[in-house]
Amino acid sequence: TKRQREGADQVMRYIIDNRPEDWLKLEQKYNEDGSYKRKYLARKRTEESNSTENLNQNEAKKESAEDDKS
């Protein structure tokens, strides 16, 4: 189900980020080509980039609002 898939993804993300030696064992057995980890890392970079961009936009809005008050 969708909920099971999301739960499995959450567990795999944790293992990739926090238990790399365990991920290597799982990857060797179930995902030899490394495609899951590549997709996850690409998605993670995109999310981090979007998050940084949003923070920069918010800071620019704050600075603009402060300038307008002056």
Predicted model as a PDB file, atoms N, CA, C, CB and O in Angstrom, pLDDT in the B-factor column:
MODEL        1                                                                  
ATOM      1  N   THR A   1       0.840  -1.186   0.000  1.00 92.00           N  
ATOM      2  CA  THR A   1       0.000   0.000   0.000  1.00 92.00           C  
ATOM      3  C   THR A   1       0.884   1.249   0.000  1.00 92.00           C  
ATOM      4  CB  THR A   1      -0.955  -0.001   1.223  1.00 92.00           C  
ATOM      5  O   THR A   1       2.095   1.172   0.210  1.00 92.00           O  
ATOM      6  N   LYS A   2       0.259   2.382  -0.237  1.00 92.00           N  
ATOM      7  CA  LYS A   2       1.003   3.643  -0.236  1.00 92.00           C  
ATOM      8  C   LYS A   2       1.630   3.901   1.139  1.00 92.00           C  
ATOM      9  CB  LYS A   2       0.076   4.816  -0.630  1.00 92.00           C  
ATOM     10  O   LYS A   2       2.773   4.349   1.231  1.00 92.00           O  
ATOM     11  N   ARG A   3       0.880   3.618   2.194  1.00 94.00           N  
ATOM     12  CA  ARG A   3       1.393   3.851   3.547  1.00 94.00           C  
ATOM     13  C   ARG A   3       2.603   2.955   3.847  1.00 94.00           C  
ATOM     14  CB  ARG A   3       0.284   3.604   4.585  1.00 94.00           C  
ATOM     15  O   ARG A   3       3.570   3.405   4.463  1.00 94.00           O  
ATOM     16  N   GLN A   4       2.552   1.716   3.421  1.00 93.00           N  
ATOM     17  CA  GLN A   4       3.671   0.798   3.619  1.00 93.00           C  
ATOM     18  C   GLN A   4       4.904   1.262   2.855  1.00 93.00           C  
ATOM     19  CB  GLN A   4       3.285  -0.615   3.183  1.00 93.00           C  
ATOM     20  O   GLN A   4       6.023   1.199   3.364  1.00 93.00           O  
ATOM     21  N   ARG A   5       4.688   1.730   1.625  1.00 88.00           N  
ATOM     22  CA  ARG A   5       5.798   2.217   0.804  1.00 88.00           C  
ATOM     23  C   ARG A   5       6.452   3.432   1.456  1.00 88.00           C  
ATOM     24  CB  ARG A   5       5.309   2.572  -0.616  1.00 88.00           C  
ATOM     25  O   ARG A   5       7.678   3.542   1.489  1.00 88.00           O  
ATOM     26  N   GLU A   6       5.624   4.346   1.976  1.00 91.00           N  
ATOM     27  CA  GLU A   6       6.161   5.530   2.643  1.00 91.00           C  
ATOM     28  C   GLU A   6       6.936   5.156   3.896  1.00 91.00           C  
ATOM     29  CB  GLU A   6       5.037   6.496   2.997  1.00 91.00           C  
ATOM     30  O   GLU A   6       7.984   5.738   4.178  1.00 91.00           O  
ATOM     31  N   GLY A   7       6.425   4.185   4.652  1.00 92.00           N  
ATOM     32  CA  GLY A   7       7.121   3.719   5.852  1.00 92.00           C  
ATOM     33  C   GLY A   7       8.455   3.074   5.516  1.00 92.00           C  
ATOM     34  O   GLY A   7       9.456   3.309   6.193  1.00 92.00           O  
ATOM     35  N   ALA A   8       8.465   2.265   4.476  1.00 89.00           N  
ATOM     36  CA  ALA A   8       9.710   1.621   4.049  1.00 89.00           C  
ATOM     37  C   ALA A   8      10.720   2.664   3.586  1.00 89.00           C  
ATOM     38  CB  ALA A   8       9.438   0.607   2.921  1.00 89.00           C  
ATOM     39  O   ALA A   8      11.907   2.556   3.894  1.00 89.00           O  
ATOM     40  N   ASP A   9      10.260   3.675   2.847  1.00 88.00           N  
ATOM     41  CA  ASP A   9      11.160   4.749   2.407  1.00 88.00           C  
ATOM     42  C   ASP A   9      11.749   5.486   3.601  1.00 88.00           C  
ATOM     43  CB  ASP A   9      10.418   5.736   1.494  1.00 88.00           C  
ATOM     44  O   ASP A   9      12.934   5.821   3.602  1.00 88.00           O  
ATOM     45  N   GLN A  10      10.933   5.738   4.611  1.00 92.00           N  
ATOM     46  CA  GLN A  10      11.413   6.442   5.802  1.00 92.00           C  
ATOM     47  C   GLN A  10      12.514   5.630   6.495  1.00 92.00           C  
ATOM     48  CB  GLN A  10      10.243   6.711   6.782  1.00 92.00           C  
ATOM     49  O   GLN A  10      13.529   6.186   6.915  1.00 92.00           O  
ATOM     50  N   VAL A  11      12.309   4.332   6.609  1.00 91.00           N  
ATOM     51  CA  VAL A  11      13.311   3.460   7.233  1.00 91.00           C  
ATOM     52  C   VAL A  11      14.597   3.447   6.399  1.00 91.00           C  
ATOM     53  CB  VAL A  11      12.757   2.016   7.393  1.00 91.00           C  
ATOM     54  O   VAL A  11      15.695   3.553   6.946  1.00 91.00           O  
ATOM     55  N   MET A  12      14.459   3.320   5.090  1.00 88.00           N  
ATOM     56  CA  MET A  12      15.644   3.269   4.231  1.00 88.00           C  
ATOM     57  C   MET A  12      16.413   4.589   4.262  1.00 88.00           C  
ATOM     58  CB  MET A  12      15.242   2.933   2.791  1.00 88.00           C  
ATOM     59  O   MET A  12      17.644   4.590   4.254  1.00 88.00           O  
ATOM     60  N   ARG A  13      15.688   5.717   4.296  1.00 89.00           N  
ATOM     61  CA  ARG A  13      16.374   7.017   4.390  1.00 89.00           C  
ATOM     62  C   ARG A  13      17.167   7.101   5.674  1.00 89.00           C  
ATOM     63  CB  ARG A  13      15.367   8.181   4.317  1.00 89.00           C  
ATOM     64  O   ARG A  13      18.295   7.593   5.674  1.00 89.00           O  
ATOM     65  N   TYR A  14      16.590   6.625   6.780  1.00 93.00           N  
ATOM     66  CA  TYR A  14      17.297   6.645   8.056  1.00 93.00           C  
ATOM     67  C   TYR A  14      18.567   5.797   7.970  1.00 93.00           C  
ATOM     68  CB  TYR A  14      16.383   6.135   9.192  1.00 93.00           C  
ATOM     69  O   TYR A  14      19.637   6.226   8.401  1.00 93.00           O  
ATOM     70  N   ILE A  15      18.442   4.603   7.415  1.00 92.00           N  
ATOM     71  CA  ILE A  15      19.603   3.711   7.318  1.00 92.00           C  
ATOM     72  C   ILE A  15      20.685   4.322   6.436  1.00 92.00           C  
ATOM     73  CB  ILE A  15      19.185   2.338   6.764  1.00 92.00           C  
ATOM     74  O   ILE A  15      21.863   4.274   6.792  1.00 92.00           O  
ATOM     75  N   ILE A  16      20.316   4.892   5.300  1.00 89.00           N  
ATOM     76  CA  ILE A  16      21.306   5.509   4.410  1.00 89.00           C  
ATOM     77  C   ILE A  16      22.040   6.635   5.129  1.00 89.00           C  
ATOM     78  CB  ILE A  16      20.628   6.046   3.129  1.00 89.00           C  
ATOM     79  O   ILE A  16      23.263   6.737   5.046  1.00 89.00           O  
ATOM     80  N   ASP A  17      21.283   7.487   5.842  1.00 92.00           N  
ATOM     81  CA  ASP A  17      21.877   8.655   6.490  1.00 92.00           C  
ATOM     82  C   ASP A  17      22.630   8.336   7.780  1.00 92.00           C  
ATOM     83  CB  ASP A  17      20.809   9.654   6.784  1.00 92.00           C  
ATOM     84  O   ASP A  17      23.610   9.008   8.105  1.00 92.00           O  
ATOM     85  N   ASN A  18      22.181   7.313   8.521  1.00 95.00           N  
ATOM     86  CA  ASN A  18      22.717   7.095   9.863  1.00 95.00           C  
ATOM     87  C   ASN A  18      23.428   5.769  10.084  1.00 95.00           C  
ATOM     88  CB  ASN A  18      21.627   7.202  10.830  1.00 95.00           C  
ATOM     89  O   ASN A  18      24.149   5.613  11.070  1.00 95.00           O  
ATOM     90  N   ARG A  19      23.237   4.817   9.187  1.00 96.00           N  
ATOM     91  CA  ARG A  19      23.853   3.498   9.359  1.00 96.00           C  
ATOM     92  C   ARG A  19      24.383   3.002   8.016  1.00 96.00           C  
ATOM     93  CB  ARG A  19      22.835   2.483   9.954  1.00 96.00           C  
ATOM     94  O   ARG A  19      23.908   1.994   7.492  1.00 96.00           O  
ATOM     95  N   PRO A  20      25.359   3.704   7.465  1.00 92.00           N  
ATOM     96  CA  PRO A  20      25.826   3.376   6.112  1.00 92.00           C  
ATOM     97  C   PRO A  20      26.355   1.946   5.969  1.00 92.00           C  
ATOM     98  CB  PRO A  20      26.905   4.340   5.708  1.00 92.00           C  
ATOM     99  O   PRO A  20      26.218   1.345   4.904  1.00 92.00           O  
ATOM    100  N   GLU A  21      26.953   1.400   7.017  1.00 95.00           N  
ATOM    101  CA  GLU A  21      27.472   0.029   6.904  1.00 95.00           C  
ATOM    102  C   GLU A  21      26.325  -0.970   6.763  1.00 95.00           C  
ATOM    103  CB  GLU A  21      28.339  -0.328   8.135  1.00 95.00           C  
ATOM    104  O   GLU A  21      26.448  -1.958   6.039  1.00 95.00           O  
ATOM    105  N   ASP A  22      25.217  -0.717   7.449  1.00 95.00           N  
ATOM    106  CA  ASP A  22      24.050  -1.588   7.303  1.00 95.00           C  
ATOM    107  C   ASP A  22      23.409  -1.406   5.929  1.00 95.00           C  
ATOM    108  CB  ASP A  22      23.021  -1.301   8.413  1.00 95.00           C  
ATOM    109  O   ASP A  22      22.933  -2.370   5.329  1.00 95.00           O  
ATOM    110  N   TRP A  23      23.398  -0.160   5.429  1.00 91.00           N  
ATOM    111  CA  TRP A  23      22.833   0.075   4.097  1.00 91.00           C  
ATOM    112  C   TRP A  23      23.621  -0.689   3.044  1.00 91.00           C  
ATOM    113  CB  TRP A  23      22.824   1.580   3.767  1.00 91.00           C  
ATOM    114  O   TRP A  23      23.036  -1.243   2.113  1.00 91.00           O  
ATOM    115  N   LEU A  24      24.948  -0.724   3.182  1.00 92.00           N  
ATOM    116  CA  LEU A  24      25.767  -1.456   2.209  1.00 92.00           C  
ATOM    117  C   LEU A  24      25.363  -2.927   2.141  1.00 92.00           C  
ATOM    118  CB  LEU A  24      27.255  -1.338   2.567  1.00 92.00           C  
ATOM    119  O   LEU A  24      25.278  -3.502   1.056  1.00 92.00           O  
ATOM    120  N   LYS A  25      25.114  -3.532   3.302  1.00 93.00           N  
ATOM    121  CA  LYS A  25      24.694  -4.940   3.325  1.00 93.00           C  
ATOM    122  C   LYS A  25      23.356  -5.126   2.617  1.00 93.00           C  
ATOM    123  CB  LYS A  25      24.596  -5.448   4.772  1.00 93.00           C  
ATOM    124  O   LYS A  25      23.184  -6.051   1.822  1.00 93.00           O  
ATOM    125  N   LEU A  26      22.410  -4.236   2.917  1.00 91.00           N  
ATOM    126  CA  LEU A  26      21.096  -4.329   2.273  1.00 91.00           C  
ATOM    127  C   LEU A  26      21.203  -4.087   0.768  1.00 91.00           C  
ATOM    128  CB  LEU A  26      20.120  -3.320   2.901  1.00 91.00           C  
ATOM    129  O   LEU A  26      20.583  -4.786  -0.034  1.00 91.00           O  
ATOM    130  N   GLU A  27      21.987  -3.101   0.408  1.00 89.00           N  
ATOM    131  CA  GLU A  27      22.137  -2.758  -0.999  1.00 89.00           C  
ATOM    132  C   GLU A  27      22.766  -3.901  -1.789  1.00 89.00           C  
ATOM    133  CB  GLU A  27      22.977  -1.499  -1.145  1.00 89.00           C  
ATOM    134  O   GLU A  27      22.355  -4.188  -2.914  1.00 89.00           O  
ATOM    135  N   GLN A  28      23.753  -4.543  -1.201  1.00 92.00           N  
ATOM    136  CA  GLN A  28      24.402  -5.663  -1.895  1.00 92.00           C  
ATOM    137  C   GLN A  28      23.416  -6.796  -2.155  1.00 92.00           C  
ATOM    138  CB  GLN A  28      25.593  -6.184  -1.077  1.00 92.00           C  
ATOM    139  O   GLN A  28      23.496  -7.476  -3.178  1.00 92.00           O  
ATOM    140  N   LYS A  29      22.489  -6.994  -1.227  1.00 91.00           N  
ATOM    141  CA  LYS A  29      21.544  -8.095  -1.372  1.00 91.00           C  
ATOM    142  C   LYS A  29      20.338  -7.731  -2.241  1.00 91.00           C  
ATOM    143  CB  LYS A  29      21.071  -8.540  -0.012  1.00 91.00           C  
ATOM    144  O   LYS A  29      19.891  -8.543  -3.051  1.00 91.00           O  
ATOM    145  N   TYR A  30      19.808  -6.507  -2.073  1.00 89.00           N  
ATOM    146  CA  TYR A  30      18.530  -6.172  -2.696  1.00 89.00           C  
ATOM    147  C   TYR A  30      18.580  -5.113  -3.801  1.00 89.00           C  
ATOM    148  CB  TYR A  30      17.608  -5.713  -1.654  1.00 89.00           C  
ATOM    149  O   TYR A  30      17.633  -4.973  -4.574  1.00 89.00           O  
ATOM    150  N   ASN A  31      19.683  -4.374  -3.870  1.00 89.00           N  
ATOM    151  CA  ASN A  31      19.728  -3.276  -4.840  1.00 89.00           C  
ATOM    152  C   ASN A  31      21.159  -3.087  -5.327  1.00 89.00           C  
ATOM    153  CB  ASN A  31      19.185  -1.958  -4.217  1.00 89.00           C  
ATOM    154  O   ASN A  31      21.775  -2.044  -5.107  1.00 89.00           O  
ATOM    155  N   GLU A  32      21.667  -4.104  -5.985  1.00 89.00           N  
ATOM    156  CA  GLU A  32      23.076  -4.119  -6.389  1.00 89.00           C  
ATOM    157  C   GLU A  32      23.471  -2.956  -7.281  1.00 89.00           C  
ATOM    158  CB  GLU A  32      23.382  -5.396  -7.095  1.00 89.00           C  
ATOM    159  O   GLU A  32      24.622  -2.521  -7.251  1.00 89.00           O  
ATOM    160  N   ASP A  33      22.541  -2.444  -8.072  1.00 94.00           N  
ATOM    161  CA  ASP A  33      22.899  -1.356  -8.979  1.00 94.00           C  
ATOM    162  C   ASP A  33      22.918   0.008  -8.285  1.00 94.00           C  
ATOM    163  CB  ASP A  33      21.931  -1.320 -10.143  1.00 94.00           C  
ATOM    164  O   ASP A  33      23.339   0.997  -8.886  1.00 94.00           O  
ATOM    165  N   GLY A  34      22.465   0.073  -7.022  1.00 90.00           N  
ATOM    166  CA  GLY A  34      22.530   1.327  -6.263  1.00 90.00           C  
ATOM    167  C   GLY A  34      21.515   2.370  -6.685  1.00 90.00           C  
ATOM    168  O   GLY A  34      21.640   3.538  -6.314  1.00 90.00           O  
ATOM    169  N   SER A  35      20.510   1.971  -7.456  1.00 91.00           N  
ATOM    170  CA  SER A  35      19.557   2.941  -7.997  1.00 91.00           C  
ATOM    171  C   SER A  35      18.724   3.623  -6.918  1.00 91.00           C  
ATOM    172  CB  SER A  35      18.640   2.262  -8.980  1.00 91.00           C  
ATOM    173  O   SER A  35      18.428   4.813  -7.034  1.00 91.00           O  
ATOM    174  N   TYR A  36      18.338   2.894  -5.869  1.00 87.00           N  
ATOM    175  CA  TYR A  36      17.510   3.515  -4.833  1.00 87.00           C  
ATOM    176  C   TYR A  36      18.267   4.645  -4.142  1.00 87.00           C  
ATOM    177  CB  TYR A  36      17.062   2.465  -3.799  1.00 87.00           C  
ATOM    178  O   TYR A  36      17.737   5.742  -3.964  1.00 87.00           O  
ATOM    179  N   LYS A  37      19.502   4.368  -3.757  1.00 89.00           N  
ATOM    180  CA  LYS A  37      20.290   5.384  -3.050  1.00 89.00           C  
ATOM    181  C   LYS A  37      20.546   6.595  -3.939  1.00 89.00           C  
ATOM    182  CB  LYS A  37      21.624   4.793  -2.572  1.00 89.00           C  
ATOM    183  O   LYS A  37      20.478   7.728  -3.462  1.00 89.00           O  
ATOM    184  N   ARG A  38      20.834   6.386  -5.202  1.00 89.00           N  
ATOM    185  CA  ARG A  38      21.055   7.517  -6.125  1.00 89.00           C  
ATOM    186  C   ARG A  38      19.800   8.388  -6.220  1.00 89.00           C  
ATOM    187  CB  ARG A  38      21.453   7.002  -7.537  1.00 89.00           C  
ATOM    188  O   ARG A  38      19.885   9.615  -6.163  1.00 89.00           O  
ATOM    189  N   LYS A  39      18.641   7.750  -6.363  1.00 88.00           N  
ATOM    190  CA  LYS A  39      17.386   8.506  -6.449  1.00 88.00           C  
ATOM    191  C   LYS A  39      17.130   9.257  -5.150  1.00 88.00           C  
ATOM    192  CB  LYS A  39      16.201   7.567  -6.762  1.00 88.00           C  
ATOM    193  O   LYS A  39      16.732  10.422  -5.169  1.00 88.00           O  
ATOM    194  N   TYR A  40      17.358   8.594  -4.027  1.00 85.00           N  
ATOM    195  CA  TYR A  40      17.147   9.232  -2.728  1.00 85.00           C  
ATOM    196  C   TYR A  40      18.069  10.442  -2.558  1.00 85.00           C  
ATOM    197  CB  TYR A  40      17.382   8.221  -1.589  1.00 85.00           C  
ATOM    198  O   TYR A  40      17.612  11.510  -2.149  1.00 85.00           O  
ATOM    199  N   LEU A  41      19.342  10.289  -2.862  1.00 87.00           N  
ATOM    200  CA  LEU A  41      20.287  11.391  -2.688  1.00 87.00           C  
ATOM    201  C   LEU A  41      19.976  12.552  -3.629  1.00 87.00           C  
ATOM    202  CB  LEU A  41      21.715  10.903  -2.920  1.00 87.00           C  
ATOM    203  O   LEU A  41      20.119  13.713  -3.246  1.00 87.00           O  
ATOM    204  N   ALA A  42      19.554  12.253  -4.849  1.00 90.00           N  
ATOM    205  CA  ALA A  42      19.171  13.320  -5.788  1.00 90.00           C  
ATOM    206  C   ALA A  42      17.955  14.069  -5.260  1.00 90.00           C  
ATOM    207  CB  ALA A  42      18.874  12.739  -7.196  1.00 90.00           C  
ATOM    208  O   ALA A  42      17.908  15.298  -5.311  1.00 90.00           O  
ATOM    209  N   ARG A  43      16.972  13.329  -4.754  1.00 87.00           N  
ATOM    210  CA  ARG A  43      15.772  13.957  -4.195  1.00 87.00           C  
ATOM    211  C   ARG A  43      16.126  14.787  -2.962  1.00 87.00           C  
ATOM    212  CB  ARG A  43      14.718  12.887  -3.834  1.00 87.00           C  
ATOM    213  O   ARG A  43      15.589  15.878  -2.766  1.00 87.00           O  
ATOM    214  N   LYS A  44      17.022  14.270  -2.141  1.00 86.00           N  
ATOM    215  CA  LYS A  44      17.446  14.979  -0.928  1.00 86.00           C  
ATOM    216  C   LYS A  44      18.148  16.293  -1.289  1.00 86.00           C  
ATOM    217  CB  LYS A  44      18.385  14.087  -0.078  1.00 86.00           C  
ATOM    218  O   LYS A  44      17.896  17.322  -0.662  1.00 86.00           O  
ATOM    219  N   ARG A  45      19.021  16.260  -2.290  1.00 86.00           N  
ATOM    220  CA  ARG A  45      19.713  17.483  -2.726  1.00 86.00           C  
ATOM    221  C   ARG A  45      18.716  18.516  -3.239  1.00 86.00           C  
ATOM    222  CB  ARG A  45      20.747  17.159  -3.824  1.00 86.00           C  
ATOM    223  O   ARG A  45      18.841  19.707  -2.952  1.00 86.00           O  
ATOM    224  N   THR A  46      17.728  18.052  -3.997  1.00 86.00           N  
ATOM    225  CA  THR A  46      16.709  18.957  -4.527  1.00 86.00           C  
ATOM    226  C   THR A  46      15.915  19.586  -3.389  1.00 86.00           C  
ATOM    227  CB  THR A  46      15.766  18.211  -5.489  1.00 86.00           C  
ATOM    228  O   THR A  46      15.664  20.791  -3.396  1.00 86.00           O  
ATOM    229  N   GLU A  47      15.521  18.778  -2.414  1.00 85.00           N  
ATOM    230  CA  GLU A  47      14.762  19.294  -1.273  1.00 85.00           C  
ATOM    231  C   GLU A  47      15.591  20.293  -0.469  1.00 85.00           C  
ATOM    232  CB  GLU A  47      14.306  18.141  -0.369  1.00 85.00           C  
ATOM    233  O   GLU A  47      15.073  21.324  -0.042  1.00 85.00           O  
ATOM    234  N   GLU A  48      16.880  19.994  -0.259  1.00 83.00           N  
ATOM    235  CA  GLU A  48      17.748  20.907   0.479  1.00 83.00           C  
ATOM    236  C   GLU A  48      17.944  22.205  -0.286  1.00 83.00           C  
ATOM    237  CB  GLU A  48      19.101  20.253   0.760  1.00 83.00           C  
ATOM    238  O   GLU A  48      17.968  23.286   0.302  1.00 83.00           O  
ATOM    239  N   SER A  49      18.083  22.092  -1.590  1.00 82.00           N  
ATOM    240  CA  SER A  49      18.242  23.278  -2.429  1.00 82.00           C  
ATOM    241  C   SER A  49      16.995  24.151  -2.373  1.00 82.00           C  
ATOM    242  CB  SER A  49      18.541  22.875  -3.878  1.00 82.00           C  
ATOM    243  O   SER A  49      17.089  25.372  -2.250  1.00 82.00           O  
ATOM    244  N   ASN A  50      15.825  23.519  -2.463  1.00 80.00           N  
ATOM    245  CA  ASN A  50      14.568  24.256  -2.386  1.00 80.00           C  
ATOM    246  C   ASN A  50      14.400  24.905  -1.029  1.00 80.00           C  
ATOM    247  CB  ASN A  50      13.391  23.337  -2.673  1.00 80.00           C  
ATOM    248  O   ASN A  50      13.915  26.032  -0.928  1.00 80.00           O  
ATOM    249  N   SER A  51      14.800  24.197   0.019  1.00 79.00           N  
ATOM    250  CA  SER A  51      14.700  24.738   1.374  1.00 79.00           C  
ATOM    251  C   SER A  51      15.597  25.959   1.531  1.00 79.00           C  
ATOM    252  CB  SER A  51      15.072  23.666   2.414  1.00 79.00           C  
ATOM    253  O   SER A  51      15.182  26.966   2.106  1.00 79.00           O  
ATOM    254  N   THR A  52      16.824  25.876   1.025  1.00 78.00           N  
ATOM    255  CA  THR A  52      17.764  26.995   1.095  1.00 78.00           C  
ATOM    256  C   THR A  52      17.231  28.174   0.294  1.00 78.00           C  
ATOM    257  CB  THR A  52      19.157  26.576   0.575  1.00 78.00           C  
ATOM    258  O   THR A  52      17.327  29.321   0.732  1.00 78.00           O  
ATOM    259  N   GLU A  53      16.676  27.897  -0.865  1.00 72.00           N  
ATOM    260  CA  GLU A  53      16.117  28.960  -1.710  1.00 72.00           C  
ATOM    261  C   GLU A  53      14.968  29.656  -0.987  1.00 72.00           C  
ATOM    262  CB  GLU A  53      15.630  28.388  -3.065  1.00 72.00           C  
ATOM    263  O   GLU A  53      14.865  30.882  -1.025  1.00 72.00           O  
ATOM    264  N   ASN A  54      14.107  28.886  -0.331  1.00 71.00           N  
ATOM    265  CA  ASN A  54      12.987  29.477   0.408  1.00 71.00           C  
ATOM    266  C   ASN A  54      13.485  30.344   1.555  1.00 71.00           C  
ATOM    267  CB  ASN A  54      12.060  28.380   0.945  1.00 71.00           C  
ATOM    268  O   ASN A  54      12.933  31.416   1.802  1.00 71.00           O  
ATOM    269  N   LEU A  55      14.522  29.894   2.262  1.00 70.00           N  
ATOM    270  CA  LEU A  55      15.092  30.692   3.342  1.00 70.00           C  
ATOM    271  C   LEU A  55      15.649  32.011   2.813  1.00 70.00           C  
ATOM    272  CB  LEU A  55      16.192  29.906   4.063  1.00 70.00           C  
ATOM    273  O   LEU A  55      15.443  33.065   3.415  1.00 70.00           O  
ATOM    274  N   ASN A  56      16.348  31.946   1.697  1.00 71.00           N  
ATOM    275  CA  ASN A  56      16.908  33.162   1.100  1.00 71.00           C  
ATOM    276  C   ASN A  56      15.811  34.130   0.687  1.00 71.00           C  
ATOM    277  CB  ASN A  56      17.774  32.812  -0.108  1.00 71.00           C  
ATOM    278  O   ASN A  56      15.945  35.340   0.869  1.00 71.00           O  
ATOM    279  N   GLN A  57      14.728  33.604   0.131  1.00 74.00           N  
ATOM    280  CA  GLN A  57      13.619  34.461  -0.271  1.00 74.00           C  
ATOM    281  C   GLN A  57      12.973  35.118   0.943  1.00 74.00           C  
ATOM    282  CB  GLN A  57      12.577  33.657  -1.055  1.00 74.00           C  
ATOM    283  O   GLN A  57      12.620  36.296   0.899  1.00 74.00           O  
ATOM    284  N   ASN A  58      12.819  34.362   2.021  1.00 70.00           N  
ATOM    285  CA  ASN A  58      12.228  34.918   3.239  1.00 70.00           C  
ATOM    286  C   ASN A  58      13.109  36.013   3.828  1.00 70.00           C  
ATOM    287  CB  ASN A  58      12.002  33.815   4.274  1.00 70.00           C  
ATOM    288  O   ASN A  58      12.604  37.037   4.288  1.00 70.00           O  
ATOM    289  N   GLU A  59      14.411  35.804   3.816  1.00 73.00           N  
ATOM    290  CA  GLU A  59      15.335  36.819   4.324  1.00 73.00           C  
ATOM    291  C   GLU A  59      15.269  38.083   3.476  1.00 73.00           C  
ATOM    292  CB  GLU A  59      16.770  36.276   4.351  1.00 73.00           C  
ATOM    293  O   GLU A  59      15.301  39.195   4.005  1.00 73.00           O  
ATOM    294  N   ALA A  60      15.178  37.913   2.174  1.00 70.00           N  
ATOM    295  CA  ALA A  60      15.087  39.072   1.281  1.00 70.00           C  
ATOM    296  C   ALA A  60      13.791  39.840   1.541  1.00 70.00           C  
ATOM    297  CB  ALA A  60      15.159  38.627  -0.201  1.00 70.00           C  
ATOM    298  O   ALA A  60      13.788  41.071   1.523  1.00 70.00           O  
ATOM    299  N   LYS A  61      12.700  39.130   1.781  1.00 72.00           N  
ATOM    300  CA  LYS A  61      11.431  39.794   2.081  1.00 72.00           C  
ATOM    301  C   LYS A  61      11.530  40.583   3.393  1.00 72.00           C  
ATOM    302  CB  LYS A  61      10.288  38.758   2.164  1.00 72.00           C  
ATOM    303  O   LYS A  61      11.023  41.701   3.483  1.00 72.00           O  
ATOM    304  N   LYS A  62      12.176  40.008   4.401  1.00 72.00           N  
ATOM    305  CA  LYS A  62      12.339  40.688   5.683  1.00 72.00           C  
ATOM    306  C   LYS A  62      13.169  41.962   5.510  1.00 72.00           C  
ATOM    307  CB  LYS A  62      13.002  39.749   6.714  1.00 72.00           C  
ATOM    308  O   LYS A  62      12.820  43.021   6.031  1.00 72.00           O  
ATOM    309  N   GLU A  63      14.262  41.839   4.778  1.00 69.00           N  
ATOM    310  CA  GLU A  63      15.115  43.008   4.542  1.00 69.00           C  
ATOM    311  C   GLU A  63      14.352  44.096   3.784  1.00 69.00           C  
ATOM    312  CB  GLU A  63      16.380  42.601   3.756  1.00 69.00           C  
ATOM    313  O   GLU A  63      14.497  45.283   4.080  1.00 69.00           O  
ATOM    314  N   SER A  64      13.553  43.695   2.825  1.00 68.00           N  
ATOM    315  CA  SER A  64      12.781  44.653   2.043  1.00 68.00           C  
ATOM    316  C   SER A  64      11.745  45.343   2.933  1.00 68.00           C  
ATOM    317  CB  SER A  64      12.091  43.952   0.850  1.00 68.00           C  
ATOM    318  O   SER A  64      11.524  46.549   2.816  1.00 68.00           O  
ATOM    319  N   ALA A  65      11.117  44.579   3.815  1.00 67.00           N  
ATOM    320  CA  ALA A  65      10.125  45.158   4.723  1.00 67.00           C  
ATOM    321  C   ALA A  65      10.793  46.143   5.685  1.00 67.00           C  
ATOM    322  CB  ALA A  65       9.397  44.045   5.512  1.00 67.00           C  
ATOM    323  O   ALA A  65      10.228  47.190   6.000  1.00 67.00           O  
ATOM    324  N   GLU A  66      11.994  45.802   6.148  1.00 68.00           N  
ATOM    325  CA  GLU A  66      12.730  46.690   7.043  1.00 68.00           C  
ATOM    326  C   GLU A  66      13.135  47.981   6.322  1.00 68.00           C  
ATOM    327  CB  GLU A  66      13.976  45.975   7.598  1.00 68.00           C  
ATOM    328  O   GLU A  66      13.094  49.063   6.908  1.00 68.00           O  
ATOM    329  N   ASP A  67      13.517  47.864   5.078  1.00 66.00           N  
ATOM    330  CA  ASP A  67      13.888  49.029   4.271  1.00 66.00           C  
ATOM    331  C   ASP A  67      12.678  49.933   4.060  1.00 66.00           C  
ATOM    332  CB  ASP A  67      14.471  48.588   2.911  1.00 66.00           C  
ATOM    333  O   ASP A  67      12.801  51.158   4.070  1.00 66.00           O  
ATOM    334  N   ASP A  68      11.515  49.327   3.870  1.00 67.00           N  
ATOM    335  CA  ASP A  68      10.299  50.112   3.661  1.00 67.00           C  
ATOM    336  C   ASP A  68       9.906  50.908   4.913  1.00 67.00           C  
ATOM    337  CB  ASP A  68       9.150  49.192   3.250  1.00 67.00           C  
ATOM    338  O   ASP A  68       9.311  51.981   4.815  1.00 67.00           O  
ATOM    339  N   LYS A  69      10.249  50.364   6.095  1.00 65.00           N  
ATOM    340  CA  LYS A  69       9.938  51.052   7.349  1.00 65.00           C  
ATOM    341  C   LYS A  69      10.826  52.280   7.551  1.00 65.00           C  
ATOM    342  CB  LYS A  69      10.097  50.093   8.532  1.00 65.00           C  
ATOM    343  O   LYS A  69      10.434  53.235   8.221  1.00 65.00           O  
ATOM    344  N   SER A  70      12.013  52.247   6.972  1.00 60.00           N  
ATOM    345  CA  SER A  70      12.972  53.334   7.173  1.00 60.00           C  
ATOM    346  C   SER A  70      12.632  54.559   6.418  1.00 60.00           C  
ATOM    347  CB  SER A  70      14.323  52.906   6.794  1.00 60.00           C  
ATOM    348  O   SER A  70      13.354  55.552   6.495  1.00 60.00           O  
TER     349      SER A  70                                                      
ENDMDL                                                                          
END                                                                             
